[in-house]
Amino acid sequence: MSYISDVATVVRGSGFRRLLSVRMAGQFADGVFQTALASYVLFSPERQADAQSIASAFAILLLPYCILGPFVGVFIDRWQRRQILLIANFARASLVASIALIALSSAPEIALLSVGILAVSINRLVLSALGASVPRVVPLDNVVTANAIAPTLGTLSTVLGAGLGVYLRSLFGGATDTNDAILIAVAAGLYVMAGSLALRLGRRALGPEPAAELPAALKAVIEVARELAAGVGQIRRHHTASTAFAVTAIQRFCFGIASVTAVLLARNTFSDPLDPDAGLALLAQVVLIAGAGFFVGAVITPELSRYLSPINILITALS
């Protein structure tokens, strides 16, 4: 009951609800955009999806998180986070709109991939700013609960956005570059909405507090790189930590292989390769099932932790 009461306390806060609306709108737009991007790159009649093109699409989505993730804290501790949510969402809208124009112009695919990586890189900054803002809108005793609720609802929003993207694509008439460009433009409009929702929060409501003295940004970035190197050394010297990282890396690697395989099977094996709409619809079902599994996991894991140790939960999940 205490967990339920904590959830009720968190969602009653108007600041948290406003912050959550920015997250959910932005991640809903992510789902629409990712569907449109997958449709254009992988499920277009003009293009035959292969492992290389699928890997390129996943690189757009994942590389910015891997490379930029450790360094964004330098900037969210220096810039007003409300302004990050506002300006970054508008910047994403502009980049995504330019991707729609690239799709219409039949420009080389490398141009689309380059702008796509930039757009997703900004997404990493937005998500970090959202996470860092949570302690400013909920009581400190409820930060852990809020940090459990927000990413879960954000991920569900992404899944729902992907579902809407598939529906709109079929509504527009199926697989053409023009329809994919229209869908990308819809995602751009949703990013504008996410940025506009940030205006409901006070300019300084999300912090950070003015610091008396902060090192120069470049010096801070270099320091983060040094700390990462030191962290790698610590991991190598501690068996438990190195094992945990190895398990995580192997799990992510296997998940990546499974994801590429799922796209290939949906596109070329379980559907007619000449009917990309059927392949995308099948893949959408897989994503929806995965989203449901994510939600179930988020709900039952806190309860399981009362009876199982973290290592046993991990073994059960991987089994």
Secondary structure per residue as TSV (DSSP state, phi and psi in degrees):
chain	resnum	aa	ss	phi	psi
A	1	M	-	360.0	-32.0
A	2	S	H	-63.5	-36.8
A	3	Y	H	-64.1	-42.7
A	4	I	H	-63.7	-41.1
A	5	S	H	-66.5	-35.1
A	6	D	H	-63.8	-42.3
A	7	V	H	-61.2	-44.3
A	8	A	H	-61.7	-40.2
A	9	T	H	-63.4	-41.9
A	10	V	H	-64.4	-49.5
A	11	V	H	-73.8	-14.8
A	12	R	H	-73.5	-21.4
A	13	G	-	-73.0	124.0
A	14	S	H	-65.2	-35.3
A	15	G	H	-63.5	-42.7
A	16	F	H	-64.6	-42.5
A	17	R	H	-62.7	-39.1
A	18	R	H	-67.7	-41.9
A	19	L	H	-64.3	-40.9
A	20	L	H	-64.0	-35.9
A	21	S	H	-63.9	-35.9
A	22	V	H	-65.1	-45.3
A	23	R	H	-61.5	-49.2
A	24	M	H	-66.5	-39.3
A	25	A	H	-65.2	-43.0
A	26	G	H	-66.3	-42.3
A	27	Q	H	-75.3	-27.1
A	28	F	H	-63.1	-43.6
A	29	A	H	-62.0	-37.3
A	30	D	H	-57.1	-43.4
A	31	G	H	-62.4	-43.8
A	32	V	H	-63.5	-45.1
A	33	F	H	-64.4	-43.9
A	34	Q	H	-64.9	-36.6
A	35	T	H	-63.9	-45.0
A	36	A	H	-63.3	-40.9
A	37	L	H	-65.7	-44.4
A	38	A	H	-62.7	-40.0
A	39	S	H	-61.5	-44.6
A	40	Y	H	-70.3	-44.0
A	41	V	H	-83.7	-37.7
A	42	L	H	-112.5	-25.0
A	43	F	S	-122.8	36.1
A	44	S	-	-101.4	139.3
A	45	P	T	-60.4	-25.7
A	46	E	T	-78.3	-9.7
A	47	R	S	-130.6	135.1
A	48	Q	-	-97.2	114.4
A	49	A	-	-68.7	132.6
A	50	D	-	-131.8	177.3
A	51	A	H	-59.9	-35.0
A	52	Q	H	-67.0	-44.9
A	53	S	H	-67.1	-35.6
A	54	I	H	-66.9	-42.1
A	55	A	H	-61.8	-36.7
A	56	S	H	-63.1	-42.4
A	57	A	H	-64.0	-41.8
A	58	F	H	-67.8	-33.2
A	59	A	H	-61.6	-39.0
A	60	I	H	-58.0	-41.5
A	61	L	H	-79.9	-29.4
A	62	L	H	-107.9	-33.3
A	63	L	H	-58.4	-44.5
A	64	P	H	-58.3	-35.2
A	65	Y	H	-67.2	-39.5
A	66	C	H	-71.3	-42.7
A	67	I	H	-84.1	-44.7
A	68	L	H	-88.6	-22.1
A	69	G	G	-47.4	-50.2
A	70	P	G	-67.5	-17.5
A	71	F	G	-101.8	-12.9
A	72	V	H	-68.7	-24.0
A	73	G	H	-59.7	-29.6
A	74	V	H	-57.5	-37.6
A	75	F	H	-89.5	-34.9
A	76	I	H	-73.5	-12.8
A	77	D	T	-89.0	-3.7
A	78	R	T	-117.3	-28.3
A	79	W	S	-104.4	147.2
A	80	Q	-	-60.3	122.8
A	81	R	H	-67.6	-32.9
A	82	R	H	-60.9	-39.6
A	83	Q	H	-68.8	-34.6
A	84	I	H	-59.9	-47.4
A	85	L	H	-63.4	-36.9
A	86	L	H	-71.8	-57.5
A	87	I	H	-70.7	-40.5
A	88	A	H	-65.1	-39.1
A	89	N	H	-66.4	-39.3
A	90	F	H	-66.0	-37.6
A	91	A	H	-64.6	-41.6
A	92	R	H	-60.9	-40.8
A	93	A	H	-59.7	-42.6
A	94	S	H	-64.9	-43.7
A	95	L	H	-65.6	-42.5
A	96	V	H	-66.6	-37.5
A	97	A	H	-62.5	-38.0
A	98	S	H	-67.3	-32.2
A	99	I	H	-64.4	-38.2
A	100	A	H	-60.1	-41.3
A	101	L	H	-66.9	-38.5
A	102	I	H	-62.0	-42.2
A	103	A	H	-62.6	-39.4
A	104	L	H	-69.4	-32.1
A	105	S	H	-85.5	-3.6
A	106	S	T	56.6	37.5
A	107	A	-	-68.8	164.5
A	108	P	-	-55.0	144.5
A	109	E	H	-61.3	-27.7
A	110	I	H	-62.7	-31.5
A	111	A	H	-65.5	-44.4
A	112	L	H	-64.4	-42.6
A	113	L	H	-64.9	-37.7
A	114	S	H	-65.1	-47.2
A	115	V	H	-67.5	-35.4
A	116	G	H	-62.4	-41.8
A	117	I	H	-62.0	-40.6
A	118	L	H	-63.8	-42.5
A	119	A	H	-63.4	-42.6
A	120	V	H	-71.8	-29.4
A	121	S	H	-61.8	-41.4
A	122	I	H	-63.6	-34.5
A	123	N	H	-59.1	-36.4
A	124	R	H	-63.3	-39.5
A	125	L	H	-65.3	-41.6
A	126	V	H	-62.5	-47.9
A	127	L	H	-64.1	-37.3
A	128	S	H	-66.3	-40.8
A	129	A	H	-64.4	-38.7
A	130	L	H	-62.3	-45.8
A	131	G	H	-64.0	-41.4
A	132	A	H	-69.7	-19.8
A	133	S	H	-84.1	-17.6
A	134	V	G	-56.4	-45.4
A	135	P	G	-62.5	-13.7
A	136	R	G	-86.0	-11.4
A	137	V	T	-122.1	-1.0
A	138	V	S	-134.0	156.5
A	139	P	-	-59.5	146.8
A	140	L	G	-57.9	-32.5
A	141	D	G	-67.1	-17.6
A	142	N	G	-110.7	11.3
A	143	V	H	-63.6	-41.9
A	144	V	H	-61.7	-44.2
A	145	T	H	-62.4	-44.4
A	146	A	H	-62.5	-39.0
A	147	N	H	-71.8	-16.4
A	148	A	H	-84.1	-38.5
A	149	I	H	-70.7	-49.4
A	150	A	H	-61.8	-51.4
A	151	P	H	-63.4	-34.0
A	152	T	H	-63.6	-49.0
A	153	L	H	-67.4	-32.0
A	154	G	H	-64.5	-43.6
A	155	T	H	-64.4	-41.7
A	156	L	H	-61.9	-36.2
A	157	S	H	-63.5	-39.5
A	158	T	H	-61.9	-43.4
A	159	V	H	-62.8	-44.3
A	160	L	H	-64.6	-38.6
A	161	G	H	-62.8	-39.8
A	162	A	H	-63.3	-40.7
A	163	G	H	-62.1	-42.4
A	164	L	H	-63.2	-38.8
A	165	G	H	-60.0	-44.1
A	166	V	H	-63.5	-42.1
A	167	Y	H	-63.8	-46.4
A	168	L	H	-64.2	-37.5
A	169	R	H	-59.8	-43.7
A	170	S	H	-68.9	-34.3
A	171	L	H	-66.8	-35.2
A	172	F	H	-73.2	-16.4
A	173	G	T	119.7	10.9
A	174	G	S	98.2	-154.7
A	175	A	S	-85.8	96.1
A	176	T	-	-141.0	155.5
A	177	D	H	-62.0	-34.9
A	178	T	H	-63.9	-45.1
A	179	N	H	-65.2	-38.3
A	180	D	H	-64.1	-39.6
A	181	A	H	-64.3	-39.0
A	182	I	H	-63.3	-42.3
A	183	L	H	-64.3	-39.6
A	184	I	H	-62.6	-39.6
A	185	A	H	-64.6	-35.9
A	186	V	H	-60.8	-42.8
A	187	A	H	-61.0	-39.6
A	188	A	H	-60.1	-42.0
A	189	G	H	-63.2	-36.5
A	190	L	H	-68.2	-34.2
A	191	Y	H	-65.4	-36.9
A	192	V	H	-61.0	-41.7
A	193	M	H	-62.6	-42.6
A	194	A	H	-61.4	-43.1
A	195	G	H	-64.1	-39.0
A	196	S	H	-65.4	-35.7
A	197	L	H	-63.5	-27.2
A	198	A	G	-64.5	-23.3
A	199	L	G	-66.7	-16.2
A	200	R	G	-73.0	-13.2
A	201	L	S	-98.0	144.5
A	202	G	-	-61.9	148.4
A	203	R	T	-54.9	-38.7
A	204	R	T	-106.8	10.6
A	205	A	T	-67.2	-26.6
A	206	L	T	-101.9	1.9
A	207	G	-	79.1	-171.3
A	208	P	-	-80.3	163.6
A	209	E	-	-70.2	143.6
A	210	P	-	-58.1	126.9
A	211	A	-	-94.5	142.2
A	212	A	S	-63.2	-36.7
A	213	E	-	-155.1	120.3
A	214	L	-	-124.5	142.7
A	215	P	-	-66.7	159.3
A	216	A	-	-57.5	148.8
A	217	A	H	-57.5	-43.6
A	218	L	H	-62.3	-42.7
A	219	K	H	-62.7	-38.2
A	220	A	H	-66.6	-39.6
A	221	V	H	-62.7	-43.7
A	222	I	H	-62.3	-39.4
A	223	E	H	-64.9	-39.3
A	224	V	H	-61.0	-43.0
A	225	A	H	-61.1	-40.8
A	226	R	H	-64.5	-41.6
A	227	E	H	-65.6	-35.7
A	228	L	H	-62.1	-44.3
A	229	A	H	-62.5	-42.0
A	230	A	H	-64.3	-37.9
A	231	G	H	-63.1	-39.8
A	232	V	H	-60.6	-41.7
A	233	G	H	-62.4	-41.5
A	234	Q	H	-62.9	-41.8
A	235	I	H	-62.2	-42.1
A	236	R	H	-63.9	-29.4
A	237	R	H	-87.5	-12.4
A	238	H	-	-117.0	115.8
A	239	H	H	-61.3	-44.1
A	240	T	H	-61.9	-45.7
A	241	A	H	-65.3	-44.1
A	242	S	H	-65.4	-36.7
A	243	T	H	-65.1	-43.3
A	244	A	H	-61.3	-43.2
A	245	F	H	-66.7	-38.1
A	246	A	H	-64.0	-43.3
A	247	V	H	-61.3	-44.2
A	248	T	H	-61.9	-44.5
A	249	A	H	-63.2	-43.9
A	250	I	H	-64.7	-41.9
A	251	Q	H	-62.0	-44.1
A	252	R	H	-65.9	-38.9
A	253	F	H	-62.0	-47.1
A	254	C	H	-64.4	-38.1
A	255	F	H	-62.7	-39.8
A	256	G	H	-63.3	-44.5
A	257	I	H	-62.2	-43.4
A	258	A	H	-62.8	-37.4
A	259	S	H	-66.3	-46.4
A	260	V	H	-61.4	-42.7
A	261	T	H	-62.8	-41.2
A	262	A	H	-61.5	-42.0
A	263	V	H	-64.8	-45.2
A	264	L	H	-61.8	-42.9
A	265	L	I	-66.3	-42.3
A	266	A	I	-65.9	-36.1
A	267	R	I	-80.1	-40.7
A	268	N	I	-120.3	-16.0
A	269	T	I	-111.6	-55.7
A	270	F	S	-84.8	-2.7
A	271	S	S	-134.9	159.0
A	272	D	-	-65.6	122.4
A	273	P	T	-56.4	-22.2
A	274	L	T	-86.3	-1.3
A	275	D	-	-122.8	77.0
A	276	P	H	-63.6	-25.0
A	277	D	H	-61.5	-41.6
A	278	A	H	-65.3	-39.4
A	279	G	H	-63.9	-42.5
A	280	L	H	-67.6	-38.1
A	281	A	H	-63.2	-40.5
A	282	L	H	-65.3	-43.2
A	283	L	H	-63.5	-36.1
A	284	A	H	-61.4	-38.3
A	285	Q	H	-63.2	-40.8
A	286	V	H	-62.1	-43.3
A	287	V	H	-64.5	-41.1
A	288	L	H	-63.5	-41.0
A	289	I	H	-64.6	-41.6
A	290	A	H	-63.0	-39.9
A	291	G	H	-63.3	-39.8
A	292	A	H	-63.4	-40.0
A	293	G	H	-63.6	-39.4
A	294	F	H	-61.0	-43.5
A	295	F	H	-64.4	-45.2
A	296	V	H	-60.8	-43.0
A	297	G	H	-60.8	-41.6
A	298	A	H	-65.4	-31.7
A	299	V	H	-77.8	-43.6
A	300	I	H	-88.3	-20.9
A	301	T	H	-61.6	-44.1
A	302	P	H	-58.2	-36.6
A	303	E	H	-72.1	-40.5
A	304	L	H	-62.5	-32.7
A	305	S	T	-64.6	-15.4
A	306	R	T	-76.2	-20.5
A	307	Y	T	-117.6	-23.3
A	308	L	S	-122.3	147.6
A	309	S	-	-74.6	160.9
A	310	P	H	-55.1	-39.2
A	311	I	H	-66.5	-37.1
A	312	N	H	-71.2	-35.1
A	313	I	H	-62.9	-42.5
A	314	L	H	-63.2	-45.3
A	315	I	H	-62.5	-42.8
A	316	T	H	-62.2	-44.0
A	317	A	H	-65.5	-42.5
A	318	L	H	-72.0	-24.5
A	319	S	-	-71.6	360.0
